[in-house]
């Protein structure tokens, strides 16, 4: 069943355009064997904001059909399709108002009139009003396509054309909705709560606070740091495995069987570094290690919250930026935030010009200034003059040599005029214009870049630990069970352990981290 998928992955490595055409060829119209009773739908009742709907069905181990069938489930009558076909809210192609009536009759909330009315008004305001739309049903004939290798290929490709195809968007949306979204909600919630704890540390540091509150906040922040280290470690292991599989896939069978073949641990290590050493991973690692260092120092200093203020300031700033970057997975932030990142990366040349010009003027200022003046003052005044146009910086430049009457010399005035024209007027305006142009160009590909970034986020979550221990039939039931475990089991145990003074905090944090990681692993059940 994975032969077609492996061929598509090999084609993605060689030619993404050809892989996109191959995906189109494998996206077929399903066959309707009972056209008289259950034909392919030509219209469906969709919300005005919906583009497509998806349904993922794992391979059952049977021989794949040349054309998948669109037929009722076993045990249903000829004129009634399966629930995932015509369900009004989750169905692939809901028939129309009659299906909505069936759904409302089975809805337990219909007994509360005011709640049902409020729900209909909210759906209408959020673009949820249903309209009849012409649809075309397609199926991607690649068994077991929802896997790490496919997401890895999508996240690494440089050709964004493939993300404009509905089949690719359906793959990414299926991975996001069926496995990742609720884990990512927890991820965002943990980081937001952690920032609230850090803010409370800043405001509570000058005063005496309750020991129980300190123990609760410290164990939670420490558990979050341990949790992120575990996730980063699992992602590194997963990246290594994916790099090894990719190299093995790129070789022929003879090269793989040869003991003297080129691919080995060194080549795998190089591919792993190329995949994992990115600005995002480096920033995440730096902020996580700094947070772990902060909680360690606070524990060593007897939970004195006002110690290590510089480290607290760095951690607070970096974690706020990290929370902003975390929100890129949601369309209302990601499609505006990702073009900013892309435009910043495209401005590398102007960054180099700005840095070298600033260093040149700074060198000149040091050469002209008196030796008894502190180097820090010259550096600060140079920044204030060149980047801000502050008066103290201008006074410093005018003070580089004075005439007999104490007036600024001609050389100082010439240096001021030249530096103002070259740096403040020309380079800074060129920097602003270049950034605006780069942002406009990146904004054209905001949707496709967002799809690729979501594929990368789904891949990171797929590489994290998973557990399949709960007897849940659907993903919704699984989410409800895990949330109950978090609220009714994990949280009370954490508070009870923090309340017991005899229990060391250094033992509570790993236990809480283990519980958090276990709950996330349950949500990521394959």
C-alpha positions in Angstrom: 0.0 0.0 0.0 3.0 2.4 0.5 4.5 1.8 -3.0 2.5 4.7 -4.5 3.4 6.9 -1.6 7.1 6.1 -1.8 7.1 6.9 -5.5 5.4 10.2 -4.9 8.0 11.0 -2.1 10.9 10.2 -4.4 9.4 12.4 -7.1 9.0 15.2 -4.5 12.8 15.0 -3.9 13.6 15.1 -7.6 11.1 17.4 -9.1 8.3 19.1 -7.0 6.5 20.3 -10.2 6.3 16.7 -11.5 5.2 15.5 -8.1 2.4 18.1 -8.2 1.3 16.8 -11.6 1.5 13.2 -10.3 -0.7 14.2 -7.3 -3.3 15.6 -9.8 -3.2 12.4 -11.7 -3.8 10.4 -8.5 -6.7 12.7 -7.5 -9.7 11.0 -9.2 -13.4 11.0 -9.2 -14.8 8.1 -7.1 -17.0 5.6 -8.8 -20.7 5.4 -7.8 -21.8 1.7 -8.2 -25.4 2.5 -7.1 -26.1 5.6 -9.2 -29.8 5.2 -9.0 -29.9 5.2 -5.2 -26.8 7.0 -4.1 -25.2 9.0 -6.9 -22.3 11.4 -6.6 -23.6 14.7 -5.2 -23.5 17.7 -7.5 -24.6 20.3 -4.9 -24.0 20.6 -1.1 -25.0 22.9 1.7 -21.9 24.7 2.7 -21.1 27.8 4.8 -20.3 30.9 2.8 -16.7 30.8 4.1 -16.0 27.2 3.3 -13.8 26.2 0.3 -13.8 22.4 0.7 -14.4 19.6 3.2 -12.4 16.5 3.7 -12.6 13.0 5.1 -9.6 10.8 5.8 -10.0 7.0 5.8 -6.9 5.0 6.7 -6.0 2.0 4.5 -7.6 -1.2 5.7 -5.0 -3.6 4.4 -7.1 -4.7 1.4 -5.9 -4.4 -2.1 -6.4 -0.8 -3.3 -9.0 -0.3 -6.0 -8.3 1.4 -9.3 -11.1 3.9 -8.5 -12.4 4.2 -5.0 -16.2 3.8 -4.6 -18.7 6.2 -3.4 -21.2 3.9 -1.8 -23.3 3.6 1.4 -21.8 1.9 4.4 -22.6 -1.7 5.2 -25.9 -2.1 6.8 -27.5 1.1 5.5 -30.3 1.3 3.1 -29.8 2.1 -0.6 -31.1 5.6 -0.3 -29.3 6.6 2.9 -25.6 7.3 2.8 -23.0 7.0 5.6 -22.9 9.7 8.2 -19.6 11.1 7.0 -21.2 11.8 3.7 -24.3 13.7 4.6 -23.8 14.9 8.2 -24.9 18.5 8.3 -21.9 19.8 10.4 -19.2 17.3 9.7 -20.4 15.6 6.5 -18.4 15.6 3.3 -21.4 16.7 1.2 -24.5 17.5 3.2 -27.6 17.4 1.0 -29.4 20.5 2.1 -32.0 21.8 4.6 -33.5 18.4 5.1 -30.2 17.1 6.4 -30.0 20.1 8.8 -33.5 19.2 10.1 -32.3 15.6 10.9 -29.3 17.0 12.6 -31.4 19.4 14.7 -33.7 16.6 15.7 -30.8 14.5 17.0 -29.2 17.5 18.7 -29.8 17.5 22.5 -29.5 21.3 22.6 -32.8 21.6 20.6 -34.7 21.4 23.9 -33.2 24.8 24.9 -34.8 27.3 22.6 -32.8 30.4 23.6 -29.5 28.5 23.3 -30.4 27.2 19.8 -31.4 30.6 18.7 -28.2 32.2 20.1 -26.2 29.5 18.3 -27.9 30.2 15.0 -27.2 33.9 15.3 -23.6 33.3 16.2 -23.1 31.0 13.2 -24.6 33.6 10.9 -22.3 36.4 12.2 -19.3 34.1 11.8 -20.0 33.3 8.2 -21.7 30.1 9.1 -24.9 30.7 7.1 -25.5 27.6 4.8 -26.0 28.1 1.1 -26.4 25.6 -1.7 -23.1 25.2 -3.6 -22.1 23.2 -6.7 -19.4 20.7 -5.6 -17.1 18.1 -7.2 -16.1 15.1 -5.1 -12.5 13.9 -5.5 -10.4 11.3 -3.8 -6.6 11.2 -3.4 -5.6 7.6 -4.4 -2.5 7.4 -2.2 -3.0 5.0 0.7 -1.7 6.1 4.1 -0.7 9.5 2.9 -1.2 11.0 6.4 2.3 10.3 7.7 5.6 12.0 8.7 7.3 11.4 5.4 4.6 13.3 3.4 4.6 16.2 5.8 8.4 16.3 5.7 8.4 16.5 1.9 5.8 19.3 2.0 7.6 21.3 4.6 11.0 21.1 2.8 9.9 21.9 -0.8 10.8 25.2 -2.3 8.1 25.1 -5.0 4.9 26.6 -3.5 2.7 25.6 -6.5 1.8 22.3 -4.9 0.2 24.1 -1.9 -2.3 25.8 -4.3 -3.9 22.4 -5.0 -6.9 21.4 -3.0 -5.5 17.9 -2.5 -2.5 19.2 -0.7 -4.6 21.5 1.4 -6.9 18.6 2.3 -3.9 16.6 3.4 -2.6 19.4 5.7 -6.1 20.2 7.0 -6.7 16.6 7.8 -3.5 16.3 9.8 -4.3 19.5 11.6 -7.9 18.8 12.4 -7.7 15.1 13.2 -4.5 14.9 15.3 -2.8 18.2 16.0 -5.2 21.0 16.7 -6.1 20.1 20.3 -2.5 19.4 21.2 -1.6 22.7 19.8 -4.3 24.4 21.8 -2.7 22.9 24.9 0.7 24.0 23.7 -0.5 27.6 23.4 -2.3 27.4 26.7 0.8 26.2 28.6 2.9 29.0 27.2 0.3 31.7 28.0 -0.1 30.4 31.5 3.7 30.3 31.9 3.9 34.0 30.9 1.2 34.8 33.5 3.4 33.1 36.1 6.5 35.1 35.0 4.5 38.3 35.1 3.4 37.4 38.6 7.0 36.8 39.6 7.9 40.3 38.4 5.1 42.0 40.4 5.4 39.8 43.5 9.1 39.9 43.8 9.4 43.0 46.0 6.8 41.7 48.5 6.5 38.6 50.6 4.2 36.1 49.0 2.7 32.8 50.1 4.9 29.8 50.0 2.2 27.7 48.4 1.8 30.2 45.5 5.6 30.2 44.9 5.7 26.4 44.9 2.8 26.2 42.5 4.2 28.8 40.1 7.8 27.5 40.2 6.8 23.8 39.6 4.5 24.8 36.7 7.2 26.9 35.0 9.8 24.2 35.6 7.5 21.5 34.2 6.9 23.6 31.1 10.7 23.9 30.6 11.1 20.1 31.0 8.2 19.5 28.7 9.7 21.6 25.9 13.1 19.9 26.3 11.4 16.5 25.9 9.5 17.7 22.8 12.7 19.2 21.3 14.6 15.9 22.0 11.8 13.8 20.3 11.8 16.2 17.4 15.5 15.8 17.0 15.3 12.0 17.0 12.4 12.2 14.5 14.4 14.5 12.2 17.3 12.1 12.3 15.1 9.2 11.3 13.5 11.2 8.5 16.9 12.3 7.1 18.0 8.6 7.2 14.9 7.5 5.3 15.2 10.3 2.8 18.8 9.4 2.0 17.9 5.7 1.7 15.1 6.6 -0.6 17.4 8.7 -2.8 19.8 5.7 -3.4 19.2 2.9 -5.7 18.7 -0.7 -4.4 22.3 -1.6 -5.5 23.8 1.4 -3.5 21.7 0.5 -0.4 23.0 -3.1 -0.5 26.6 -2.1 -1.1 28.6 -1.9 2.1 30.8 0.9 0.6 27.8 3.1 -0.4 28.0 6.8 0.2 25.1 7.2 2.6 26.2 6.5 6.2 26.0 8.2 9.6 28.1 11.2 8.5 25.8 12.0 5.5 22.8 11.4 7.7 24.2 13.8 10.3 24.7 16.4 7.6 21.1 16.1 6.4 19.9 16.2 10.0 21.8 19.5 10.7 20.4 21.0 7.5 16.9 20.2 8.5 17.0 21.0 12.2 19.4 24.0 12.4 16.9 26.7 11.5 16.3 30.1 13.1 13.1 28.9 14.6 14.6 25.8 16.3 17.7 27.8 17.4 15.4 30.5 19.0 13.2 27.8 20.7 16.3 26.0 22.1 17.8 29.3 23.4 14.6 30.4 25.1 13.9 27.0 26.6 17.5 26.7 28.0 17.3 30.2 29.4 14.0 29.4 31.1 15.5 26.2 32.5 18.5 28.2 33.8 16.2 30.8 35.4 14.1 28.2 37.3 17.4 26.4 38.4 18.9 29.7 39.7 15.7 30.6 41.6 15.7 27.1 43.2 19.3 27.4 44.2 18.8 30.9 45.7 15.9 29.7 47.9 13.1 30.9 45.7 14.1 34.6 45.8 12.1 36.0 43.0 14.0 39.3 42.8 17.3 37.7 42.0 18.7 37.5 38.4 16.7 40.4 37.1 18.6 40.5 33.8 17.8 36.9 33.1 14.2 37.4 34.1 14.0 40.3 31.6 15.5 38.2 28.8 13.3 35.2 29.5 10.2 37.4 29.7 10.9 39.2 26.4 11.9 36.0 24.5 8.9 34.0 25.8 6.5 36.8 24.7 8.1 36.7 21.2 7.9 32.9 21.3 4.2 33.0 22.1 3.6 35.4 19.2 5.5 33.0 16.8 3.4 30.1 18.2 0.2 31.8 17.0 1.4 31.5 13.4 -0.4 28.2 13.1 -3.8 30.1 13.1 -4.8 31.8 9.9 -5.8 35.1 11.5 -2.2 35.6 12.7 -0.1 33.4 10.4 -1.1 34.9 7.1 0.0 38.3 8.4 3.0 37.2 10.5 4.7 34.9 8.0 5.1 37.7 5.3 6.9 39.8 7.9 9.4 36.9 8.5 9.8 36.4 4.8 10.4 40.1 4.1 13.0 40.3 7.0 14.9 37.3 5.6 14.9 38.9 2.1 16.5 42.1 3.6 19.9 40.5 4.4 21.8 42.7 2.0 20.5 46.0 3.4 21.1 44.7 6.9 24.8 44.2 6.0 25.1 47.6 4.4 23.4 49.2 7.5 25.7 47.4 9.9 28.9 48.1 8.1 28.0 51.8 7.7 27.2 52.1 11.4 30.5 50.5 12.3 32.3 52.9 10.0 30.8 55.9 11.7 31.3 54.4 15.1 35.0 53.9 14.4 35.3 57.5 13.2 33.6 58.8 16.4 36.0 56.8 18.6 38.9 58.2 16.7 37.8 61.8 17.1 36.6 61.7 20.7 38.8 62.3 23.7 40.4 59.2 25.2 39.1 60.1 28.7 35.4 59.6 27.7 33.9 56.3 28.3 33.4 54.0 25.3 29.9 53.1 26.4 28.8 56.8 26.1 30.2 57.1 22.6 28.4 53.9 21.5 25.1 55.0 23.0 25.3 58.5 21.5 26.2 57.0 18.1 23.0 54.9 18.2 21.0 57.9 19.4 22.3 60.1 16.6 22.3 57.7 13.6 19.1 55.7 14.3 17.0 58.1 16.4 18.3 61.6 15.5 18.5 62.5 19.2 20.0 65.8 20.3 22.6 64.4 22.7 24.1 62.4 19.8 24.2 65.5 17.6 25.9 67.4 20.4 28.5 64.7 20.6 29.3 65.0 16.9 29.4 68.8 17.0 31.8 68.5 20.0 34.5 66.8 17.8 36.8 69.8 17.7 35.9 73.4 18.4 37.1 76.7 17.0 38.9 79.4 19.0 35.6 81.0 20.1 34.2 77.6 21.3 32.0 77.2 18.2 31.8 73.8 16.3 34.6 73.4 13.8 34.1 73.1 10.1 35.1 69.4 10.2 32.5 68.6 12.9 29.8 70.3 10.9 30.9 68.5 7.7 30.9 65.1 9.6 27.4 65.9 10.9 26.0 66.7 7.5 27.6 63.8 5.8 26.6 61.2 8.4 23.0 62.6 8.5 22.7 62.5 4.7 24.3 59.1 4.2 22.9 57.1 7.2 19.8 58.8 8.5 18.4 60.0 5.2 19.6 57.6 2.5 20.2 54.2 4.2 17.3 54.4 6.6 14.8 55.4 3.9 16.3 52.7 1.6 15.8 50.2 4.4 12.2 51.2 4.9 11.4 51.1 1.1 13.2 47.8 0.7 11.3 46.3 3.6 8.0 47.5 2.2 8.7 46.1 -1.2 9.8 42.7 0.2 6.6 42.6 2.4 4.4 43.3 -0.6 6.1 40.5 -2.6 5.8 38.1 0.4 2.2 39.0 0.9 1.3 37.5 -2.6 2.3 34.1 -1.4 0.9 34.4 2.1 -1.7 31.6 1.7 0.7 29.1 0.3 3.4 29.9 2.8 0.8 29.5 5.5 -0.1 26.1 4.3 3.6 25.1 4.2 4.1 26.4 7.7 1.1 24.5 9.0 2.5 21.3 7.4 5.8 22.0 9.3 3.9 22.4 12.6 2.0 19.2 12.0 5.2 17.4 11.3 6.7 18.7 14.6 3.7 17.4 16.5 3.8 14.0 14.6 7.4 13.5 15.8 6.4 13.9 19.5 5.6 10.9 21.7 2.3 9.3 21.2 0.2 6.9 23.3 -2.8 4.7 22.3 -4.2 3.7 25.7 -7.7 5.2 25.9 -10.7 3.3 24.5 -12.1 6.3 22.5 -14.0 5.6 19.3 -13.7 9.1 17.9 -11.2 11.9 18.2 -13.9 14.0 19.9 -14.3 11.4 22.6 -10.6 11.2 23.0 -10.3 15.0 23.5 -13.1 14.9 26.2 -11.4 12.1 28.1 -8.0 13.8 28.0 -9.4 17.2 29.1 -11.2 15.5 32.0 -7.9 13.8 33.0 -6.1 17.2 32.9 -8.7 19.0 34.9 -9.9 16.3 37.3 -6.8 14.3 37.9 -3.6 16.1 36.9 -4.4 19.6 38.2 -5.6 18.4 41.7 -2.6 16.1 42.1 -0.3 19.0 41.2 -1.9 21.3 43.7 -2.0 18.7 46.4 1.7 17.9 45.9 2.5 21.7 46.0 0.5 22.0 49.2 2.6 19.4 51.1 5.6 21.4 52.3 7.6 18.2 53.1 7.5 17.2 49.5 10.5 18.7 47.6 9.7 21.0 44.7 12.5 19.4 42.7 10.5 16.2 42.6 7.1 17.8 41.8 8.2 19.5 38.6 9.3 16.3 36.8 6.2 14.5 37.9 4.0 17.4 36.6 6.0 17.5 33.3 5.5 13.7 32.9 1.7 14.1 33.3 1.6 17.0 30.8 3.7 15.1 28.2 1.5 12.0 28.8 -1.7 14.0 28.2 -0.3 15.5 25.0 0.8 12.0 23.8 -2.7 10.7 24.3 -4.1 13.6 22.2 -1.6 12.7 19.5 -2.9 9.1 19.2 -2.2 7.8 15.7 
